[in-house]
Amino acid sequence: FEGGADVATRVAQNKIKWSSYKMDHKKDRIGVFVSIVSTKIPFKGTSKEYIGDDATEIQQSVRRALQSCCQQLRVHLTKRNALKDAKERKSRLAKYIPDASRSLIGILDGMRKRRATEDGSVIDGEDAPNSPTKRLRLSESDATNMIVKLNSGKVSEDKIAVALREAIDKQHESQEDDPTQKTLAP
């Protein structure tokens, strides 16, 4: 028996461009099973163990069948990889939620303390921060509104963390609905 002389093996190895279907036939485990039913099959040799690749009609039919299967497999692999990437992205983003919410509260707290210094009052017995030469570019009403929310407890580190988690979950759900959707940031 000549293992690599069969028409299906030859077509799969030489006539199919696997990379265009997002597969590497040398690395990925790909099984190709072809069933040819006819009364006039051009077997090679008297043992009828394999079909020769010299019949171009059979070779072309096998190639077209493999290409059709590969296109369906490519769609499946693309969706699976997109979902896997979205899941990894979600976990990477979720890892930074505590740091981001802590930093945002620090920035808002600094803004509140600067405002208190400008007004001449002291917050919680603390002195105003020494630094900020950089100022947030907010309108006066937006800054006042944010300070009021911060003082009333409508904005806190926990609430920012919850809002960030909800935003990540919403983005993840939209990608599950349409896995080919492109995201702005990786």
C-alpha contacts under 8 A as a table, 3 or more apart, distances in Angstrom:
res1	aa1	res2	aa2	distance
1	F	49	E	6.65
1	F	50	Y	7.82
2	E	5	A	5.62
2	E	6	D	7.70
2	E	50	Y	7.86
3	G	6	D	6.93
4	G	9	T	5.95
4	G	10	R	6.71
5	A	9	T	6.93
5	A	10	R	6.56
5	A	50	Y	7.34
5	A	51	I	7.90
5	A	52	G	6.75
5	A	53	D	7.38
6	D	9	T	5.36
6	D	10	R	6.23
6	D	50	Y	5.22
6	D	51	I	5.25
6	D	52	G	5.62
6	D	53	D	6.42
7	V	10	R	5.20
7	V	11	V	6.04
7	V	50	Y	7.76
7	V	51	I	5.76
7	V	52	G	5.49
7	V	53	D	4.28
7	V	58	I	7.87
7	V	59	Q	6.36
7	V	62	V	7.96
8	A	11	V	5.27
8	A	12	A	6.03
8	A	32	V	7.55
8	A	33	F	7.77
8	A	34	V	6.55
8	A	53	D	7.99
8	A	59	Q	7.66
8	A	62	V	6.56
9	T	12	A	5.15
9	T	13	Q	6.07
9	T	32	V	7.87
10	R	13	Q	5.22
10	R	14	N	5.76
10	R	15	K	7.40
10	R	53	D	7.21
11	V	14	N	5.33
11	V	15	K	4.81
11	V	16	I	6.57
11	V	59	Q	6.81
11	V	62	V	7.20
11	V	63	R	6.19
12	A	15	K	6.08
12	A	16	I	5.62
12	A	32	V	7.53
12	A	63	R	7.55
12	A	66	L	7.61
13	Q	16	I	6.62
14	N	17	K	7.90
15	K	63	R	7.02
16	I	63	R	7.09
16	I	66	L	7.84
16	I	67	Q	7.27
17	K	20	S	5.93
17	K	21	Y	7.52
18	W	21	Y	5.34
18	W	22	K	6.70
18	W	23	M	5.32
18	W	24	D	6.00
18	W	25	H	6.31
19	S	22	K	5.00
19	S	23	M	5.21
19	S	24	D	5.98
20	S	23	M	7.42
21	Y	70	C	6.24
21	Y	71	Q	6.54
21	Y	73	L	7.77
21	Y	74	R	5.26
22	K	74	R	6.32
22	K	77	L	7.85
23	M	28	D	6.75
24	D	27	K	5.39
24	D	28	D	5.48
25	H	28	D	5.36
25	H	29	R	6.87
25	H	30	I	6.42
26	K	29	R	7.62
34	V	62	V	7.51
37	V	41	I	7.92
38	S	41	I	5.98
41	I	51	I	7.23
42	P	51	I	6.00
42	P	52	G	6.43
42	P	55	A	7.34
43	F	46	T	7.61
43	F	48	K	5.30
43	F	49	E	7.26
43	F	50	Y	5.90
43	F	51	I	4.46
43	F	52	G	5.88
44	K	47	S	7.84
44	K	48	K	6.41
44	K	49	E	7.50
44	K	50	Y	6.15
44	K	51	I	5.73
44	K	52	G	5.30
45	G	48	K	6.15
45	G	49	E	7.74
48	K	51	I	7.47
52	G	55	A	6.92
53	D	56	T	7.16
53	D	58	I	7.67
53	D	59	Q	6.21
54	D	59	Q	7.70
55	A	58	I	5.61
55	A	59	Q	6.27
56	T	59	Q	4.84
56	T	60	Q	5.97
57	E	60	Q	5.25
57	E	61	S	6.15
58	I	61	S	5.06
58	I	62	V	6.07
59	Q	62	V	5.24
59	Q	63	R	6.16
60	Q	63	R	4.98
60	Q	64	R	6.12
61	S	64	R	5.20
61	S	65	A	6.13
62	V	65	A	5.12
62	V	66	L	6.11
63	R	66	L	5.16
63	R	67	Q	6.11
64	R	67	Q	5.07
64	R	68	S	6.16
65	A	68	S	5.18
65	A	69	C	6.31
66	L	69	C	5.11
66	L	70	C	6.00
67	Q	70	C	4.95
67	Q	71	Q	6.15
68	S	71	Q	5.26
68	S	72	Q	6.58
69	C	72	Q	5.27
69	C	73	L	6.19
70	C	73	L	4.90
70	C	74	R	5.95
71	Q	74	R	5.05
71	Q	75	V	6.46
72	Q	75	V	5.33
72	Q	76	H	6.46
73	L	76	H	5.05
73	L	77	L	6.07
74	R	77	L	5.07
74	R	78	T	5.99
75	V	78	T	5.19
75	V	79	K	6.30
76	H	79	K	5.34
76	H	80	R	6.18
77	L	80	R	5.04
77	L	81	N	6.00
78	T	81	N	5.21
78	T	82	A	6.07
79	K	82	A	5.09
79	K	83	L	6.21
79	K	179	P	5.89
79	K	180	T	6.99
80	R	83	L	5.26
80	R	84	K	6.19
81	N	84	K	4.98
81	N	85	D	6.05
82	A	85	D	5.10
82	A	86	A	6.14
82	A	179	P	5.47
82	A	180	T	6.56
83	L	86	A	5.04
83	L	87	K	6.17
83	L	175	Q	7.44
83	L	176	E	6.50
83	L	179	P	5.97
84	K	87	K	5.13
84	K	88	E	6.25
85	D	88	E	5.10
85	D	89	R	6.04
86	A	89	R	5.00
86	A	90	K	6.11
86	A	172	H	6.45
86	A	175	Q	6.92
86	A	176	E	7.98
87	K	90	K	5.10
87	K	91	S	6.36
87	K	172	H	7.32
88	E	91	S	5.20
88	E	92	R	6.16
89	R	92	R	5.09
89	R	93	L	6.12
89	R	186	P	7.10
90	K	93	L	5.20
90	K	94	A	6.04
90	K	168	I	6.42
90	K	169	D	7.62
90	K	172	H	6.68
91	S	94	A	5.06
91	S	95	K	6.23
92	R	95	K	5.30
92	R	96	Y	7.19
93	L	96	Y	5.61
93	L	97	I	6.88
93	L	168	I	7.38
94	A	97	I	5.30
94	A	165	R	6.82
94	A	168	I	7.44
95	K	98	P	7.46
96	Y	99	D	5.41
96	Y	100	A	6.06
97	I	100	A	5.15
97	I	101	S	6.01
97	I	161	A	5.90
97	I	164	L	6.66
97	I	165	R	7.31
98	P	101	S	5.31
98	P	102	R	6.04
98	P	161	A	6.46
99	D	102	R	5.14
99	D	103	S	6.08
100	A	103	S	5.10
100	A	104	L	6.12
100	A	161	A	7.93
101	S	104	L	5.09
101	S	105	I	6.17
101	S	157	E	5.43
101	S	158	D	7.54
101	S	160	I	5.59
101	S	161	A	5.46
102	R	105	I	5.24
102	R	106	G	6.16
102	R	157	E	5.98
103	S	106	G	4.94
103	S	107	I	6.23
104	L	107	I	5.09
104	L	108	L	6.17
104	L	157	E	7.81
105	I	108	L	5.01
105	I	109	D	5.85
105	I	156	S	6.81
105	I	157	E	5.86
106	G	109	D	5.04
106	G	110	G	6.09
107	I	110	G	5.09
107	I	111	M	6.24
108	L	111	M	4.96
108	L	112	R	6.17
108	L	146	M	7.97
108	L	147	I	7.62
108	L	150	L	7.71
109	D	112	R	5.01
109	D	113	K	6.16
110	G	113	K	5.07
110	G	114	R	6.10
110	G	128	A	7.98
110	G	129	P	6.74
111	M	114	R	5.15
111	M	115	R	6.16
111	M	136	L	7.95
111	M	147	I	7.82
112	R	115	R	5.12
112	R	116	A	6.23
112	R	147	I	5.84
113	K	116	A	4.98
113	K	117	T	6.22
113	K	122	V	7.78
113	K	123	I	6.78
113	K	127	D	7.92
113	K	128	A	5.20
113	K	129	P	6.72
114	R	117	T	5.03
114	R	118	E	6.19
114	R	128	A	6.01
114	R	129	P	6.85
115	R	118	E	5.08
115	R	119	D	6.19
116	A	119	D	5.04
116	A	120	G	6.01
116	A	121	S	5.12
116	A	122	V	6.00
116	A	123	I	6.77
116	A	128	A	7.40
117	T	120	G	4.90
117	T	121	S	5.88
117	T	122	V	6.67
117	T	128	A	5.86
118	E	121	S	7.79
122	V	125	G	6.10
122	V	126	E	6.40
122	V	127	D	6.40
122	V	128	A	7.27
123	I	126	E	5.79
123	I	127	D	7.42
123	I	128	A	7.98
129	P	132	P	7.39
132	P	135	R	6.56
138	L	142	D	6.03
138	L	143	A	5.92
139	S	142	D	5.24
139	S	143	A	6.23
140	E	143	A	5.23
140	E	144	T	6.14
141	S	144	T	5.09
141	S	145	N	5.96
142	D	145	N	5.03
142	D	146	M	6.13
143	A	146	M	5.15
143	A	147	I	6.22
144	T	147	I	5.12
144	T	148	V	6.17
145	N	148	V	5.17
145	N	149	K	6.30
146	M	149	K	5.08
146	M	150	L	6.10
147	I	150	L	4.93
147	I	151	N	6.05
148	V	151	N	5.13
148	V	152	S	6.06
149	K	152	S	5.15
149	K	153	G	6.10
149	K	154	K	4.96
149	K	155	V	5.63
150	L	153	G	5.28
150	L	154	K	6.05
150	L	155	V	4.91
150	L	156	S	6.75
151	N	154	K	7.75
152	S	155	V	7.71
153	G	156	S	6.08
154	K	159	K	7.81
155	V	159	K	6.15
155	V	160	I	6.89
156	S	159	K	5.17
156	S	160	I	6.16
157	E	160	I	5.20
157	E	161	A	6.18
158	D	161	A	5.03
158	D	162	V	6.19
159	K	162	V	5.04
159	K	163	A	6.15
160	I	163	A	5.04
160	I	164	L	6.13
161	A	164	L	5.11
161	A	165	R	6.20
162	V	165	R	5.10
162	V	166	E	6.17
163	A	166	E	5.08
163	A	167	A	6.19
164	L	167	A	5.07
164	L	168	I	6.24
165	R	168	I	5.13
165	R	169	D	6.10
166	E	169	D	5.03
166	E	170	K	6.01
167	A	170	K	5.10
167	A	171	Q	6.21
168	I	171	Q	5.15
168	I	172	H	6.11
169	D	172	H	4.98
169	D	173	E	6.07
170	K	173	E	5.15
170	K	174	S	6.25
171	Q	174	S	5.21
171	Q	175	Q	6.32
172	H	175	Q	5.11
172	H	176	E	6.25
173	E	176	E	5.01
173	E	177	D	6.37
174	S	177	D	5.17
174	S	178	D	6.39
175	Q	178	D	4.99
175	Q	179	P	4.90
175	Q	180	T	7.43
175	Q	181	Q	6.17
176	E	179	P	5.38
178	D	181	Q	5.61
183	T	186	P	6.80
